[in-house]
Amino acid sequence: MTRYLLGLLAAALAWALRDLPAQFGGRASGERVARSPQYRDGAFHNRAATSSTPVEGGKLLRELLFGKQQRKPVGAVPLVAPPAPAGGGLHLTWYGHSTALIELDGALVLVDPVWSERVSPLPFAGPRRLHEPPAPLASLPRLDAVVISHDHYDHLDMATVRALTRTQSAPFVVPLGVGAHLRRWRVPEDRIIELDWAESTTLGGVRIVATPAQHFSGRGFRRDGTLWTSFALLGPEHRVFYTGDSGYFPGYAEIGAEHGPFDATLVQIGAYSPGWPDIHMTPEEGVATHLDVRGGVLVPVHWATFTLALHDWTEPVDRLWAEAKARGVTLAVPRPGERVDVSSPAPVDPWWQLLRT
């Protein structure tokens, strides 16, 4: 009986791990990678030296196990069914974490789509969703582009990429090297557009520019084998800036000078820590970034959906709201699935405050 049970356990484990090699993706190589100004000594690099070393391990473990932070909502996160595209103007629909649909002068651009239950290579471990996606992936309208900022699991989701490959025809616009992952997952070559910093492509009448960010990459044991980017989306009438994941750095002012002003920004505000100040921004730095790039309406992302740091669940948006008011920044904080009309954003409704003790 024991041998039988062990056999069943081994079979179940093998089934659960069947996608693990594919999850790690491909290995970037080739002339374009080798020629990149960001690539040297076998890896991509930020402009300045950075550190993502966690705080002392024992302290981190104690905080993780015994910390008093409220890292999850006390009730169900309110979801809104996303409306049909408006057909013009500038509208932003936040789906949770960093996933957003940008309606930009008639074009539809989806950024960092993640529909999976966990952001992890393992189906039974890793950060789990705090709320469901506000709509099924199959309900998305026809897209002009899928834009991905870097290859971490909470931004590049293999299951979602495979589903979009089946259900959509839009190209994937990715940082240099990330195409190796997509090829491993059988995305057709003619749907992969890889960009180095300062390179661009035009889809649906929107120029998509890969702009610098300060972060890192990696899906397995190797780090920084692919590039990470922010993006400037330049339409005929409107402009949007998306930070991706990044620490605060002087490059934002340069982006604002070259590509701004922007009608709206999607800014990372969550999963910060004193242990990794160079690769994720605090909410206050997010406001500074918005001002540096000369943004109009600020929409926060990278919060509320996955627990990726030790701070309270609502702390990022509480701090952001206070800083935005102090610095005169127009802020919109939609519920997941709620669309923001950038021309007339609604006043902030602190819906998240009902979900904390």
Sequence and secondary structure as in RCSB ss.txt:
>XXXX:A:sequence
MTRYLLGLLAAALAWALRDLPAQFGGRASGERVARSPQYRDGAFHNRAATSSTPVEGGKLLRELLFGKQQRKPVG
AVPLVAPPAPAGGGLHLTWYGHSTALIELDGALVLVDPVWSERVSPLPFAGPRRLHEPPAPLASLPRLDAVVISH
DHYDHLDMATVRALTRTQSAPFVVPLGVGAHLRRWRVPEDRIIELDWAESTTLGGVRIVATPAQHFSGRGFRRDG
TLWTSFALLGPEHRVFYTGDSGYFPGYAEIGAEHGPFDATLVQIGAYSPGWPDIHMTPEEGVATHLDVRGGVLVP
VHWATFTLALHDWTEPVDRLWAEAKARGVTLAVPRPGERVDVSSPAPVDPWWQLLRT
>XXXX:A:secstr
 HHHHHHHHHHHHHHHTTTHHHHT     SHHHHH TTEETTEE  SS      S HHHHHHHHHH     S SS
           SSSEEEEEEETTEEEEEETTEEEEES   SSBSSSSTTSS B SS  SS GGG    SEEE   
 STTT  HHHHHHHHHH    EEEETTTHHHHHHTT  GGGEEEE TT EEEETTEEEEEE       SSS  SS
S   EEEEE SS EEEE  S    THHHHHHHHH  EEEEEEE SS  TT TTTS  HHHHHHHHHHTTEEEEEE
ES SSS  SSS SSHHHHHHHHHHHHTT EE    TT EEETTS      GGGGG  
